[in-house]
Amino acid sequence: MSDYPARAVVDLAAIRGNVAALAGYASTAQVMAVVKADAYGHGLVPVARAAVEGGATWLGTAQVSEALALRAAGVVGPRILAWLYAPGAPLREAIEADVDLSVAAPWAVGAVVVAAREAGRSARVHLKVDTGLGRNGVMPDALDEVVVPLLEAQAEGAVELVGVWSHFAFADEPDHPTVRAQEDVFDAAVRAVEAAGAHLEVRHIANSAATLTRPAVHYDLVRPGLAVYGLSPVPQLGGPEAFGLTPAMTLEARLATVKDVGAGQGVSYAHQYVTDRATRLGVVPLGYADGIPRHASGTPGRLGGPVQVGGRRLGIAGRVCMDQFVLDLGPGADEQAGDVVTLFGRAPGPTAQDWADVTGTISYEITTRLGARIPREYVN
């Protein structure tokens, strides 16, 4: 462990293995490993390289800056798609770096065309269609407002319309009626774009959940994100092991303080936890500034975020603070300052999903919210 009293250990062999497993689920399609948000908190560049080694031929980022960081780091083999930007984004630099760009609104067509002319090369474009999520993308009845100018720009060599894509609203509920409805809207949009004269290279809509549960929508490319990191996007159907996935991140910290207290001792701010017997407390030097959810705080009737200490499963006692939280180690506990506490990793120890269940969120948020001051250490 570094001089910081905690670390997130990232197993790159797990990343490679997870990508290989996902490629097996989608054997007729290419795999885009989604590495946005610093690879879901795991580390953008190391994870991207491991994903490519595992078989990913594409990488996906939300922000253009993330895609440019990959190219600047020497990640030049795979195609990279960046899909979320506002006016003023560095589109020329992206085109010069051979980054594919999503177009999700009429204004973006003009911005990409201008950037391509400035770059002196054609821009590779994926048209984002809103098939029912109600988020980013062109509404189906407005496709002509984007397709017509895109194909005009393609005729003059400014762009290449290489893809059409979308995103599910309920892919984590595979039997939800909107899933099939969105498939139909997507298929209709693809037909309309092709009828207008486009020759598409890739059609893609499948995220992690759809990659694992719905082969009919694998098309030419799947875009797993969470599953790349070994976490299940459909925990109600099965954990990582049910899909051949291995969690890649283990979050550990060292106890900073261990001390004995009597019964009736209030613990942390507002004393929402009070000891009911003489016991030993341990301070873990991680808090909400590090991404530990404050709503993982615990009371005597409801212990908070789960941790593993000396082979025992415990929960946070009292409020999570900015830089620390407290554990009730129990009477006679023999832990000392410097002993390792595991917050989450692989079962049977606490997992990111366990933290999500306690805090009423999803495992995606647990890993992506980890603060930058926690060192990432890479193994394998």
C-alpha positions in Angstrom: 0.0 0.0 0.0 1.3 3.5 -0.8 1.7 6.3 1.7 -2.0 7.1 1.3 -3.8 4.9 3.8 -6.0 3.3 1.2 -5.8 1.9 -2.3 -8.0 0.5 -5.1 -6.3 -2.6 -6.5 -7.3 -3.2 -10.1 -6.7 -6.6 -11.6 -6.1 -6.1 -15.3 -6.3 -9.9 -15.9 -9.9 -9.7 -14.8 -10.5 -6.9 -17.3 -9.0 -9.0 -20.1 -11.0 -12.0 -19.0 -14.2 -10.1 -18.8 -13.8 -8.7 -22.3 -13.1 -12.2 -23.6 -16.2 -13.5 -21.9 -18.3 -10.7 -23.3 -16.9 -11.4 -26.8 -18.1 -15.0 -26.3 -21.7 -13.8 -25.6 -21.6 -11.7 -28.8 -19.7 -13.9 -31.1 -21.2 -12.3 -34.2 -20.3 -8.8 -33.2 -17.3 -6.7 -32.4 -16.8 -5.5 -28.8 -16.6 -1.9 -27.7 -15.3 -1.6 -24.2 -16.8 1.5 -22.6 -14.1 3.3 -20.6 -15.8 6.6 -19.9 -15.6 8.2 -16.4 -12.0 7.1 -15.9 -13.0 3.5 -16.8 -15.8 3.5 -14.2 -13.2 4.6 -11.7 -10.7 1.9 -12.5 -8.3 4.0 -14.5 -8.7 5.1 -18.2 -5.5 4.1 -19.9 -4.5 0.9 -18.1 -8.0 -0.5 -18.5 -8.3 0.5 -22.1 -5.1 -1.3 -22.9 -6.2 -4.4 -21.0 -9.6 -4.3 -22.7 -7.9 -4.3 -26.1 -5.6 -7.2 -25.0 -8.8 -9.0 -24.1 -10.3 -8.6 -27.5 -12.0 -5.3 -27.7 -11.6 -3.7 -31.1 -13.4 -0.5 -30.1 -13.3 1.8 -27.1 -16.2 4.1 -26.0 -16.0 7.4 -24.2 -18.6 9.9 -23.3 -16.4 13.0 -23.5 -14.1 14.0 -26.4 -11.4 14.8 -23.8 -11.4 11.2 -22.7 -10.9 10.0 -26.3 -8.1 12.5 -26.8 -6.4 11.3 -23.6 -6.4 7.7 -24.9 -4.8 8.7 -28.2 -2.3 10.9 -26.4 -1.3 7.9 -24.3 -0.5 5.9 -27.4 -3.7 3.9 -27.6 -3.9 3.9 -31.4 -5.0 0.4 -32.4 -8.7 0.3 -31.6 -11.4 2.6 -33.0 -12.6 5.1 -30.4 -16.1 6.6 -30.3 -16.9 9.8 -28.3 -20.6 10.6 -28.0 -21.4 13.5 -25.6 -20.3 17.0 -26.2 -21.7 20.6 -26.3 -20.9 23.4 -28.7 -17.3 24.4 -28.4 -15.9 20.9 -27.9 -12.5 20.2 -29.5 -14.0 18.3 -32.5 -11.2 19.3 -34.9 -8.6 17.7 -32.5 -10.8 14.6 -32.3 -11.0 14.2 -36.0 -7.2 14.7 -36.3 -6.8 12.0 -33.7 -8.9 9.6 -35.7 -11.8 9.6 -33.1 -15.3 8.7 -34.3 -17.9 11.2 -33.3 -21.6 10.8 -32.5 -24.1 13.2 -33.9 -27.2 13.5 -31.8 -28.7 16.9 -33.0 -28.9 19.0 -36.1 -26.5 21.6 -34.8 -23.8 18.9 -34.3 -23.8 18.2 -38.1 -22.6 21.7 -38.9 -20.1 21.7 -36.0 -18.6 18.4 -37.2 -18.5 19.5 -40.8 -16.7 22.7 -39.9 -14.2 20.8 -37.7 -13.6 18.3 -40.5 -12.8 21.1 -43.0 -10.4 22.6 -40.5 -8.7 19.3 -39.9 -8.5 18.6 -43.6 -9.8 15.1 -43.3 -13.2 13.3 -43.3 -14.9 12.8 -39.9 -16.3 9.4 -39.1 -19.8 9.9 -37.7 -22.3 7.7 -35.8 -25.9 8.9 -35.9 -27.5 8.7 -32.4 -31.3 7.9 -32.6 -33.5 8.4 -29.6 -35.5 5.1 -29.8 -37.3 5.7 -26.5 -34.9 6.6 -23.7 -35.8 10.3 -23.9 -32.2 11.4 -23.5 -29.6 12.2 -26.1 -30.3 11.5 -29.8 -32.4 12.5 -32.8 -36.1 11.7 -32.5 -37.2 9.2 -35.3 -39.6 11.7 -36.9 -36.8 14.2 -37.2 -34.2 11.9 -38.8 -34.3 13.8 -42.1 -33.1 17.0 -40.4 -29.8 15.2 -39.7 -29.5 12.5 -42.3 -30.0 14.8 -45.3 -27.2 17.2 -44.3 -24.9 14.4 -43.3 -25.2 12.7 -46.6 -24.7 16.0 -48.4 -21.5 16.5 -46.4 -20.5 12.9 -47.1 -20.9 13.6 -50.9 -18.4 16.4 -50.6 -16.0 14.3 -48.5 -16.4 16.1 -45.2 -17.9 13.2 -43.3 -18.4 9.4 -43.5 -21.7 8.2 -41.9 -20.4 4.9 -40.6 -22.9 4.0 -37.9 -26.3 4.3 -36.3 -26.8 3.7 -32.7 -29.1 4.0 -29.7 -29.5 3.1 -26.0 -32.1 1.1 -24.1 -34.1 2.5 -21.3 -34.8 -0.9 -19.6 -32.1 -3.3 -20.8 -31.6 -4.3 -17.1 -35.2 -5.7 -17.2 -34.9 -7.9 -20.3 -38.6 -8.7 -20.5 -39.8 -5.1 -20.2 -42.0 -4.3 -23.2 -40.0 -1.2 -24.0 -37.0 -3.3 -24.9 -38.7 -4.9 -27.9 -40.4 -1.6 -28.8 -37.0 0.1 -28.9 -35.6 -2.7 -31.1 -38.4 -2.0 -33.6 -37.8 1.7 -33.6 -34.1 1.1 -34.1 -34.6 -1.3 -36.9 -36.9 1.2 -38.6 -34.4 4.0 -38.2 -31.6 1.9 -39.7 -33.8 1.1 -42.7 -34.6 4.8 -43.2 -31.0 5.8 -43.0 -29.9 3.1 -45.5 -32.8 3.9 -47.8 -31.5 7.5 -47.9 -28.3 6.3 -49.3 -26.0 5.5 -46.3 -23.7 2.5 -46.3 -23.3 1.6 -42.6 -20.3 0.0 -41.1 -21.8 -0.6 -37.6 -25.2 -0.7 -36.0 -25.1 -0.8 -32.2 -27.6 -0.6 -29.3 -26.5 -3.3 -26.8 -25.1 -2.2 -23.5 -23.8 -4.7 -20.8 -27.3 -6.0 -19.9 -28.3 -6.5 -23.6 -25.0 -8.1 -24.4 -25.5 -10.7 -21.7 -29.3 -11.3 -22.1 -30.5 -10.4 -25.6 -28.5 -11.8 -28.6 -31.1 -10.5 -31.1 -29.7 -6.9 -30.6 -26.0 -7.6 -30.9 -26.0 -6.4 -34.5 -22.4 -5.4 -35.6 -21.1 -4.1 -32.3 -21.9 -4.4 -28.6 -21.0 -1.7 -26.0 -20.5 -3.3 -22.6 -19.5 -1.0 -19.8 -20.2 -2.3 -16.3 -19.6 -5.9 -17.3 -16.1 -5.1 -18.4 -15.3 -4.4 -14.8 -16.8 -7.7 -13.6 -20.0 -6.4 -12.1 -23.5 -7.6 -13.0 -25.8 -5.2 -14.8 -28.7 -7.5 -13.9 -28.1 -8.4 -10.2 -31.7 -9.6 -9.9 -30.8 -12.3 -12.4 -27.4 -13.2 -11.1 -24.1 -12.0 -9.8 -20.9 -11.7 -11.8 -20.1 -15.4 -11.4 -23.4 -16.3 -13.2 -22.1 -14.6 -16.3 -18.5 -15.7 -16.1 -17.3 -12.3 -14.9 -14.7 -11.4 -12.3 -14.8 -8.1 -10.3 -11.7 -6.2 -11.2 -11.5 -3.7 -8.3 -10.8 -4.3 -4.6 -10.9 -1.2 -2.3 -8.8 -1.5 0.9 -7.8 0.8 3.7 -5.7 0.6 6.9 -7.1 1.3 10.3 -5.8 4.6 11.5 -6.9 4.4 15.2 -8.1 1.6 17.4 -9.3 2.3 21.0 -11.5 0.8 23.7 -14.6 2.7 24.8 -17.3 2.1 27.3 -21.0 1.5 26.9 -23.0 4.6 26.0 -20.2 6.1 23.9 -21.6 8.2 21.1 -19.8 7.6 17.8 -19.2 10.2 15.0 -21.3 13.3 14.3 -24.7 13.7 16.0 -24.1 10.4 17.9 -26.6 8.5 15.7 -24.7 5.4 16.8 -24.2 4.8 20.5 -22.4 1.8 21.9 -24.5 -0.6 23.9 -21.6 -2.2 25.6 -17.9 -1.8 26.2 -16.3 -2.3 22.9 -13.4 -1.5 20.6 -13.7 1.2 17.9 -11.6 1.4 14.7 -11.2 4.5 12.5 -11.0 3.9 8.7 -9.4 6.9 7.0 -11.8 7.1 4.1 -14.9 9.4 3.8 -17.2 11.0 1.4 -14.4 13.1 0.0 -13.0 9.7 -1.2 -16.4 8.7 -2.6 -17.7 6.7 0.4 -21.4 7.5 0.3 -22.5 9.5 3.4 -25.8 7.6 3.2 -23.8 4.4 4.0 -23.8 5.7 7.6 -25.1 3.3 10.3 -27.2 3.2 13.4 -27.4 0.5 16.1 -30.4 -1.0 14.3 -29.0 -0.6 10.8 -25.2 -0.9 10.3 -24.0 0.9 7.3 -21.7 0.1 4.4 -20.2 -3.4 4.8 -16.5 -4.1 5.3 -14.4 -7.2 6.0 -12.0 -7.1 9.0 -10.1 -10.1 10.1 -12.5 -12.4 8.4 -15.5 -10.8 9.9 -18.2 -8.8 8.1 -19.0 -5.5 9.9 -20.8 -2.4 9.0 -20.1 1.3 9.4 -21.1 2.6 12.9 -22.3 6.2 12.9 -22.0 8.9 10.3 -19.6 8.8 7.4 -17.4 11.9 7.6 -15.5 13.8 5.0 -12.2 11.8 5.5 -13.1 8.9 7.8 -15.7 6.5 9.3 -15.8 4.3 12.3 -16.3 0.6 12.9 -17.5 -1.1 16.0 -15.0 -3.9 16.1 -16.6 -5.5 19.1 -15.5 -6.4 22.6 -12.1 -8.1 22.8 -11.3 -7.4 19.1 -7.6 -7.7 18.5 -7.2 -5.4 15.5 -4.5 -2.8 15.6 -3.8 0.4 13.7 -2.4 -0.5 10.3 -4.5 -3.6 9.9 -6.3 -3.9 6.5 -10.0 -3.3 6.1 -11.6 -4.4 2.8 -14.5 -2.3 1.7 -15.4 -4.2 -1.4 -14.0 -6.6 -4.0 -15.0 -10.2 -4.8 -17.4 -12.5 -3.0 -17.6 -13.9 -0.4 -16.3 -10.6 0.9 -18.3 -7.4 0.5 -18.9 -6.4 -3.1 -19.8 -3.2 -4.9 -23.3 -4.6 -5.3 -23.5 -5.1 -1.5 -22.7 -1.4 -1.1 -25.2 -0.5 -3.7 -27.9 -2.5 -1.9 -27.1 -0.8 1.5 -27.2 2.7 0.0 -30.1 2.3 -2.4 -28.1 2.9 -5.6 -26.3 0.8 -8.3 -22.8 -0.7 -8.4 -21.9 1.7 -11.2 -22.1 4.6 -8.8 -20.0 2.9 -6.1 -16.9 2.5 -8.3 -17.2 5.6 -10.4 -17.5 7.9 -7.4 -14.2 6.9 -5.8 -12.1 10.0 -5.3 -8.9 10.7 -7.3 -6.8 10.8 -4.1 -7.2 7.1 -3.7 -4.3 5.5 -5.5 -5.1 2.9 -8.2 -2.6 0.1 -8.1 -2.6 -2.4 -11.0 -1.8 -6.1 -10.8 -1.5 -8.8 -13.6 
